[in-house]
Amino acid sequence: MLRRFISDTAKILPRRRTGVCAKHQRRLATTIKQARVLAIVPITEKLVRK
């Protein structure tokens, strides 16, 4: 579910892209950071060059 709010390079998407209010964006960012610590969500994505 959190992958919807993370870019291809594993960065947290801004509010204007996600469409959530400021309160929920802060909560979302905290949740994503906790998921990274627990290794549920990757910290970085490897860029595959063709």
mmJSON file of the N, C-alpha and C atoms, coordinates in Angstrom:
{"data_MODEL":{"atom_site":{
"group_PDB":["ATOM","ATOM","ATOM","ATOM","ATOM","ATOM","ATOM","ATOM","ATOM","ATOM","ATOM","ATOM","ATOM","ATOM","ATOM","ATOM","ATOM","ATOM","ATOM","ATOM","ATOM","ATOM","ATOM","ATOM","ATOM","ATOM","ATOM","ATOM","ATOM","ATOM","ATOM","ATOM","ATOM","ATOM","ATOM","ATOM","ATOM","ATOM","ATOM","ATOM","ATOM","ATOM","ATOM","ATOM","ATOM","ATOM","ATOM","ATOM","ATOM","ATOM","ATOM","ATOM","ATOM","ATOM","ATOM","ATOM","ATOM","ATOM","ATOM","ATOM","ATOM","ATOM","ATOM","ATOM","ATOM","ATOM","ATOM","ATOM","ATOM","ATOM","ATOM","ATOM","ATOM","ATOM","ATOM","ATOM","ATOM","ATOM","ATOM","ATOM","ATOM","ATOM","ATOM","ATOM","ATOM","ATOM","ATOM","ATOM","ATOM","ATOM","ATOM","ATOM","ATOM","ATOM","ATOM","ATOM","ATOM","ATOM","ATOM","ATOM","ATOM","ATOM","ATOM","ATOM","ATOM","ATOM","ATOM","ATOM","ATOM","ATOM","ATOM","ATOM","ATOM","ATOM","ATOM","ATOM","ATOM","ATOM","ATOM","ATOM","ATOM","ATOM","ATOM","ATOM","ATOM","ATOM","ATOM","ATOM","ATOM","ATOM","ATOM","ATOM","ATOM","ATOM","ATOM","ATOM","ATOM","ATOM","ATOM","ATOM","ATOM","ATOM","ATOM","ATOM","ATOM","ATOM","ATOM","ATOM","ATOM","ATOM"],
"id":[1,2,3,4,5,6,7,8,9,10,11,12,13,14,15,16,17,18,19,20,21,22,23,24,25,26,27,28,29,30,31,32,33,34,35,36,37,38,39,40,41,42,43,44,45,46,47,48,49,50,51,52,53,54,55,56,57,58,59,60,61,62,63,64,65,66,67,68,69,70,71,72,73,74,75,76,77,78,79,80,81,82,83,84,85,86,87,88,89,90,91,92,93,94,95,96,97,98,99,100,101,102,103,104,105,106,107,108,109,110,111,112,113,114,115,116,117,118,119,120,121,122,123,124,125,126,127,128,129,130,131,132,133,134,135,136,137,138,139,140,141,142,143,144,145,146,147,148,149,150],
"type_symbol":["N","C","C","N","C","C","N","C","C","N","C","C","N","C","C","N","C","C","N","C","C","N","C","C","N","C","C","N","C","C","N","C","C","N","C","C","N","C","C","N","C","C","N","C","C","N","C","C","N","C","C","N","C","C","N","C","C","N","C","C","N","C","C","N","C","C","N","C","C","N","C","C","N","C","C","N","C","C","N","C","C","N","C","C","N","C","C","N","C","C","N","C","C","N","C","C","N","C","C","N","C","C","N","C","C","N","C","C","N","C","C","N","C","C","N","C","C","N","C","C","N","C","C","N","C","C","N","C","C","N","C","C","N","C","C","N","C","C","N","C","C","N","C","C","N","C","C","N","C","C"],
"label_atom_id":["N","CA","C","N","CA","C","N","CA","C","N","CA","C","N","CA","C","N","CA","C","N","CA","C","N","CA","C","N","CA","C","N","CA","C","N","CA","C","N","CA","C","N","CA","C","N","CA","C","N","CA","C","N","CA","C","N","CA","C","N","CA","C","N","CA","C","N","CA","C","N","CA","C","N","CA","C","N","CA","C","N","CA","C","N","CA","C","N","CA","C","N","CA","C","N","CA","C","N","CA","C","N","CA","C","N","CA","C","N","CA","C","N","CA","C","N","CA","C","N","CA","C","N","CA","C","N","CA","C","N","CA","C","N","CA","C","N","CA","C","N","CA","C","N","CA","C","N","CA","C","N","CA","C","N","CA","C","N","CA","C","N","CA","C","N","CA","C","N","CA","C","N","CA","C"],
"label_alt_id":[null,null,null,null,null,null,null,null,null,null,null,null,null,null,null,null,null,null,null,null,null,null,null,null,null,null,null,null,null,null,null,null,null,null,null,null,null,null,null,null,null,null,null,null,null,null,null,null,null,null,null,null,null,null,null,null,null,null,null,null,null,null,null,null,null,null,null,null,null,null,null,null,null,null,null,null,null,null,null,null,null,null,null,null,null,null,null,null,null,null,null,null,null,null,null,null,null,null,null,null,null,null,null,null,null,null,null,null,null,null,null,null,null,null,null,null,null,null,null,null,null,null,null,null,null,null,null,null,null,null,null,null,null,null,null,null,null,null,null,null,null,null,null,null,null,null,null,null,null,null],
"label_comp_id":["MET","MET","MET","LEU","LEU","LEU","ARG","ARG","ARG","ARG","ARG","ARG","PHE","PHE","PHE","ILE","ILE","ILE","SER","SER","SER","ASP","ASP","ASP","THR","THR","THR","ALA","ALA","ALA","LYS","LYS","LYS","ILE","ILE","ILE","LEU","LEU","LEU","PRO","PRO","PRO","ARG","ARG","ARG","ARG","ARG","ARG","ARG","ARG","ARG","THR","THR","THR","GLY","GLY","GLY","VAL","VAL","VAL","CYS","CYS","CYS","ALA","ALA","ALA","LYS","LYS","LYS","HIS","HIS","HIS","GLN","GLN","GLN","ARG","ARG","ARG","ARG","ARG","ARG","LEU","LEU","LEU","ALA","ALA","ALA","THR","THR","THR","THR","THR","THR","ILE","ILE","ILE","LYS","LYS","LYS","GLN","GLN","GLN","ALA","ALA","ALA","ARG","ARG","ARG","VAL","VAL","VAL","LEU","LEU","LEU","ALA","ALA","ALA","ILE","ILE","ILE","VAL","VAL","VAL","PRO","PRO","PRO","ILE","ILE","ILE","THR","THR","THR","GLU","GLU","GLU","LYS","LYS","LYS","LEU","LEU","LEU","VAL","VAL","VAL","ARG","ARG","ARG","LYS","LYS","LYS"],
"label_asym_id":["A","A","A","A","A","A","A","A","A","A","A","A","A","A","A","A","A","A","A","A","A","A","A","A","A","A","A","A","A","A","A","A","A","A","A","A","A","A","A","A","A","A","A","A","A","A","A","A","A","A","A","A","A","A","A","A","A","A","A","A","A","A","A","A","A","A","A","A","A","A","A","A","A","A","A","A","A","A","A","A","A","A","A","A","A","A","A","A","A","A","A","A","A","A","A","A","A","A","A","A","A","A","A","A","A","A","A","A","A","A","A","A","A","A","A","A","A","A","A","A","A","A","A","A","A","A","A","A","A","A","A","A","A","A","A","A","A","A","A","A","A","A","A","A","A","A","A","A","A","A"],
"label_entity_id":["1","1","1","1","1","1","1","1","1","1","1","1","1","1","1","1","1","1","1","1","1","1","1","1","1","1","1","1","1","1","1","1","1","1","1","1","1","1","1","1","1","1","1","1","1","1","1","1","1","1","1","1","1","1","1","1","1","1","1","1","1","1","1","1","1","1","1","1","1","1","1","1","1","1","1","1","1","1","1","1","1","1","1","1","1","1","1","1","1","1","1","1","1","1","1","1","1","1","1","1","1","1","1","1","1","1","1","1","1","1","1","1","1","1","1","1","1","1","1","1","1","1","1","1","1","1","1","1","1","1","1","1","1","1","1","1","1","1","1","1","1","1","1","1","1","1","1","1","1","1"],
"label_seq_id":[1,1,1,2,2,2,3,3,3,4,4,4,5,5,5,6,6,6,7,7,7,8,8,8,9,9,9,10,10,10,11,11,11,12,12,12,13,13,13,14,14,14,15,15,15,16,16,16,17,17,17,18,18,18,19,19,19,20,20,20,21,21,21,22,22,22,23,23,23,24,24,24,25,25,25,26,26,26,27,27,27,28,28,28,29,29,29,30,30,30,31,31,31,32,32,32,33,33,33,34,34,34,35,35,35,36,36,36,37,37,37,38,38,38,39,39,39,40,40,40,41,41,41,42,42,42,43,43,43,44,44,44,45,45,45,46,46,46,47,47,47,48,48,48,49,49,49,50,50,50],
"pdbx_PDB_ins_code":[null,null,null,null,null,null,null,null,null,null,null,null,null,null,null,null,null,null,null,null,null,null,null,null,null,null,null,null,null,null,null,null,null,null,null,null,null,null,null,null,null,null,null,null,null,null,null,null,null,null,null,null,null,null,null,null,null,null,null,null,null,null,null,null,null,null,null,null,null,null,null,null,null,null,null,null,null,null,null,null,null,null,null,null,null,null,null,null,null,null,null,null,null,null,null,null,null,null,null,null,null,null,null,null,null,null,null,null,null,null,null,null,null,null,null,null,null,null,null,null,null,null,null,null,null,null,null,null,null,null,null,null,null,null,null,null,null,null,null,null,null,null,null,null,null,null,null,null,null,null],
"Cartn_x":[0.818,0.0,0.871,1.998,2.857,3.571,3.698,4.406,3.726,2.433,1.727,2.29,2.893,3.369,4.88,5.53,6.986,7.301,8.283,8.667,9.476,9.853,10.659,12.031,12.519,13.828,13.714,12.549,12.274,12.237,11.904,11.724,10.247,9.97,8.589,8.046,6.889,6.298,5.731,5.771,5.241,3.717,3.184,1.744,0.989,1.55,0.848,0.72,1.586,1.513,0.601,0.637,-0.138,-1.591,-1.841,-3.206,-3.743,-2.881,-3.344,-3.137,-3.863,-3.737,-2.419,-2.061,-0.774,-0.636,-1.7,-1.672,-1.385,-2.063,-1.868,-0.538,-0.033,1.279,2.379,2.284,3.272,3.211,2.004,1.831,2.328,2.076,2.529,4.053,4.697,6.162,6.75,6.166,6.634,6.46,5.325,5.046,6.013,6.305,7.252,8.642,9.041,10.354,10.431,9.349,9.314,9.374,8.687,8.704,10.098,10.841,12.219,13.088,12.908,13.683,13.374,12.107,11.705,11.961,12.532,12.88,11.653,10.512,9.305,9.353,9.877,10.014,11.51,12.026,13.458,13.838,15.047,15.532,15.847,16.476,16.742,16.422,16.109,15.887,17.132,17.531,18.656,18.167,18.878,18.518,19.071,18.215,18.614,18.799,20.006,20.293,20.331,19.706,19.661,20.621],
"Cartn_y":[-1.192,0.0,1.27,1.217,2.402,2.715,1.742,1.965,3.018,3.248,4.291,5.678,5.842,7.141,7.276,6.327,6.338,6.353,7.165,7.255,6.019,5.982,4.872,4.81,5.952,5.998,5.912,5.473,5.234,6.516,7.633,8.879,9.065,9.726,9.999,11.093,10.824,11.794,12.992,14.182,15.37,15.378,16.261,16.382,16.68,17.541,17.906,16.721,15.733,14.527,13.468,13.344,12.29,12.689,13.981,14.451,14.315,14.1,14.009,15.34,15.555,16.812,16.817,17.979,18.15,17.221,17.096,16.235,14.784,14.296,12.911,12.715,13.743,13.634,13.458,14.192,14.035,12.63,12.145,10.797,9.742,9.977,9.072,9.008,10.167,10.207,9.45,9.629,8.919,7.411,7.011,5.586,4.967,5.694,5.182,5.038,6.005,5.932,4.754,4.496,3.34,2.038,2.003,0.806,0.553,1.608,1.443,0.83,1.276,0.731,-0.746,-1.121,-2.515,-3.351,-2.74,-3.397,-3.9,-3.242,-3.578,-2.894,-1.66,-0.862,-0.614,-0.754,-0.523,0.941,1.163,2.529,3.173,2.434,2.932,1.832,2.265,1.325,1.365,0.223,0.203,0.652,1.561,2.027,1.057,0.559,-0.396,0.384,0.377,1.086,0.095,0.465,-0.419,0.007],
"Cartn_z":[0.0,0.0,0.0,0.673,0.759,-0.55,-1.433,-2.699,-3.568,-3.362,-4.119,-3.823,-2.65,-2.204,-2.306,-2.988,-3.151,-4.64,-5.034,-6.445,-6.857,-8.127,-8.641,-7.992,-7.554,-6.906,-5.389,-4.886,-3.46,-2.634,-3.258,-2.515,-2.197,-1.095,-0.711,-1.627,-2.243,-3.156,-2.391,-2.985,-2.308,-2.255,-1.434,-1.237,-2.513,-3.341,-4.581,-5.529,-5.403,-6.231,-5.632,-4.292,-3.641,-3.435,-3.255,-3.072,-1.664,-0.689,0.698,1.406,2.5,3.24,4.026,4.555,5.24,6.441,7.215,8.396,8.015,6.993,6.582,5.853,5.19,4.531,5.574,6.676,7.749,8.338,8.548,9.085,8.093,6.829,5.773,5.727,5.812,5.782,6.967,8.136,9.327,9.167,8.627,8.423,7.424,6.347,5.346,5.951,6.757,7.404,8.37,9.108,10.002,9.212,8.072,7.228,6.675,6.399,5.929,7.012,8.249,9.366,9.556,9.394,9.547,8.299,7.269,6.0,5.253,5.433,4.677,3.315,3.315,2.1,1.899,0.686,0.474,0.688,1.162,1.379,0.039,-0.861,-2.21,-3.214,-4.395,-5.495,-6.377,-6.861,-7.805,-9.161,-9.744,-11.079,-12.106,-12.942,-13.972,-15.263,-15.768,-17.024,-18.152,-19.223,-20.393,-21.456],
"occupancy":[1.0,1.0,1.0,1.0,1.0,1.0,1.0,1.0,1.0,1.0,1.0,1.0,1.0,1.0,1.0,1.0,1.0,1.0,1.0,1.0,1.0,1.0,1.0,1.0,1.0,1.0,1.0,1.0,1.0,1.0,1.0,1.0,1.0,1.0,1.0,1.0,1.0,1.0,1.0,1.0,1.0,1.0,1.0,1.0,1.0,1.0,1.0,1.0,1.0,1.0,1.0,1.0,1.0,1.0,1.0,1.0,1.0,1.0,1.0,1.0,1.0,1.0,1.0,1.0,1.0,1.0,1.0,1.0,1.0,1.0,1.0,1.0,1.0,1.0,1.0,1.0,1.0,1.0,1.0,1.0,1.0,1.0,1.0,1.0,1.0,1.0,1.0,1.0,1.0,1.0,1.0,1.0,1.0,1.0,1.0,1.0,1.0,1.0,1.0,1.0,1.0,1.0,1.0,1.0,1.0,1.0,1.0,1.0,1.0,1.0,1.0,1.0,1.0,1.0,1.0,1.0,1.0,1.0,1.0,1.0,1.0,1.0,1.0,1.0,1.0,1.0,1.0,1.0,1.0,1.0,1.0,1.0,1.0,1.0,1.0,1.0,1.0,1.0,1.0,1.0,1.0,1.0,1.0,1.0,1.0,1.0,1.0,1.0,1.0,1.0],
"B_iso_or_equiv":[0.0,0.0,0.0,0.0,0.0,0.0,0.0,0.0,0.0,0.0,0.0,0.0,0.0,0.0,0.0,0.0,0.0,0.0,0.0,0.0,0.0,0.0,0.0,0.0,0.0,0.0,0.0,0.0,0.0,0.0,0.0,0.0,0.0,0.0,0.0,0.0,0.0,0.0,0.0,0.0,0.0,0.0,0.0,0.0,0.0,0.0,0.0,0.0,0.0,0.0,0.0,0.0,0.0,0.0,0.0,0.0,0.0,0.0,0.0,0.0,0.0,0.0,0.0,0.0,0.0,0.0,0.0,0.0,0.0,0.0,0.0,0.0,0.0,0.0,0.0,0.0,0.0,0.0,0.0,0.0,0.0,0.0,0.0,0.0,0.0,0.0,0.0,0.0,0.0,0.0,0.0,0.0,0.0,0.0,0.0,0.0,0.0,0.0,0.0,0.0,0.0,0.0,0.0,0.0,0.0,0.0,0.0,0.0,0.0,0.0,0.0,0.0,0.0,0.0,0.0,0.0,0.0,0.0,0.0,0.0,0.0,0.0,0.0,0.0,0.0,0.0,0.0,0.0,0.0,0.0,0.0,0.0,0.0,0.0,0.0,0.0,0.0,0.0,0.0,0.0,0.0,0.0,0.0,0.0,0.0,0.0,0.0,0.0,0.0,0.0],
"pdbx_formal_charge":[null,null,null,null,null,null,null,null,null,null,null,null,null,null,null,null,null,null,null,null,null,null,null,null,null,null,null,null,null,null,null,null,null,null,null,null,null,null,null,null,null,null,null,null,null,null,null,null,null,null,null,null,null,null,null,null,null,null,null,null,null,null,null,null,null,null,null,null,null,null,null,null,null,null,null,null,null,null,null,null,null,null,null,null,null,null,null,null,null,null,null,null,null,null,null,null,null,null,null,null,null,null,null,null,null,null,null,null,null,null,null,null,null,null,null,null,null,null,null,null,null,null,null,null,null,null,null,null,null,null,null,null,null,null,null,null,null,null,null,null,null,null,null,null,null,null,null,null,null,null],
"auth_seq_id":[1,1,1,2,2,2,3,3,3,4,4,4,5,5,5,6,6,6,7,7,7,8,8,8,9,9,9,10,10,10,11,11,11,12,12,12,13,13,13,14,14,14,15,15,15,16,16,16,17,17,17,18,18,18,19,19,19,20,20,20,21,21,21,22,22,22,23,23,23,24,24,24,25,25,25,26,26,26,27,27,27,28,28,28,29,29,29,30,30,30,31,31,31,32,32,32,33,33,33,34,34,34,35,35,35,36,36,36,37,37,37,38,38,38,39,39,39,40,40,40,41,41,41,42,42,42,43,43,43,44,44,44,45,45,45,46,46,46,47,47,47,48,48,48,49,49,49,50,50,50],
"auth_comp_id":["MET","MET","MET","LEU","LEU","LEU","ARG","ARG","ARG","ARG","ARG","ARG","PHE","PHE","PHE","ILE","ILE","ILE","SER","SER","SER","ASP","ASP","ASP","THR","THR","THR","ALA","ALA","ALA","LYS","LYS","LYS","ILE","ILE","ILE","LEU","LEU","LEU","PRO","PRO","PRO","ARG","ARG","ARG","ARG","ARG","ARG","ARG","ARG","ARG","THR","THR","THR","GLY","GLY","GLY","VAL","VAL","VAL","CYS","CYS","CYS","ALA","ALA","ALA","LYS","LYS","LYS","HIS","HIS","HIS","GLN","GLN","GLN","ARG","ARG","ARG","ARG","ARG","ARG","LEU","LEU","LEU","ALA","ALA","ALA","THR","THR","THR","THR","THR","THR","ILE","ILE","ILE","LYS","LYS","LYS","GLN","GLN","GLN","ALA","ALA","ALA","ARG","ARG","ARG","VAL","VAL","VAL","LEU","LEU","LEU","ALA","ALA","ALA","ILE","ILE","ILE","VAL","VAL","VAL","PRO","PRO","PRO","ILE","ILE","ILE","THR","THR","THR","GLU","GLU","GLU","LYS","LYS","LYS","LEU","LEU","LEU","VAL","VAL","VAL","ARG","ARG","ARG","LYS","LYS","LYS"],
"auth_asym_id":["A","A","A","A","A","A","A","A","A","A","A","A","A","A","A","A","A","A","A","A","A","A","A","A","A","A","A","A","A","A","A","A","A","A","A","A","A","A","A","A","A","A","A","A","A","A","A","A","A","A","A","A","A","A","A","A","A","A","A","A","A","A","A","A","A","A","A","A","A","A","A","A","A","A","A","A","A","A","A","A","A","A","A","A","A","A","A","A","A","A","A","A","A","A","A","A","A","A","A","A","A","A","A","A","A","A","A","A","A","A","A","A","A","A","A","A","A","A","A","A","A","A","A","A","A","A","A","A","A","A","A","A","A","A","A","A","A","A","A","A","A","A","A","A","A","A","A","A","A","A"],
"auth_atom_id":["N","CA","C","N","CA","C","N","CA","C","N","CA","C","N","CA","C","N","CA","C","N","CA","C","N","CA","C","N","CA","C","N","CA","C","N","CA","C","N","CA","C","N","CA","C","N","CA","C","N","CA","C","N","CA","C","N","CA","C","N","CA","C","N","CA","C","N","CA","C","N","CA","C","N","CA","C","N","CA","C","N","CA","C","N","CA","C","N","CA","C","N","CA","C","N","CA","C","N","CA","C","N","CA","C","N","CA","C","N","CA","C","N","CA","C","N","CA","C","N","CA","C","N","CA","C","N","CA","C","N","CA","C","N","CA","C","N","CA","C","N","CA","C","N","CA","C","N","CA","C","N","CA","C","N","CA","C","N","CA","C","N","CA","C","N","CA","C","N","CA","C","N","CA","C"],
"pdbx_PDB_model_num":[1,1,1,1,1,1,1,1,1,1,1,1,1,1,1,1,1,1,1,1,1,1,1,1,1,1,1,1,1,1,1,1,1,1,1,1,1,1,1,1,1,1,1,1,1,1,1,1,1,1,1,1,1,1,1,1,1,1,1,1,1,1,1,1,1,1,1,1,1,1,1,1,1,1,1,1,1,1,1,1,1,1,1,1,1,1,1,1,1,1,1,1,1,1,1,1,1,1,1,1,1,1,1,1,1,1,1,1,1,1,1,1,1,1,1,1,1,1,1,1,1,1,1,1,1,1,1,1,1,1,1,1,1,1,1,1,1,1,1,1,1,1,1,1,1,1,1,1,1,1]
}}}
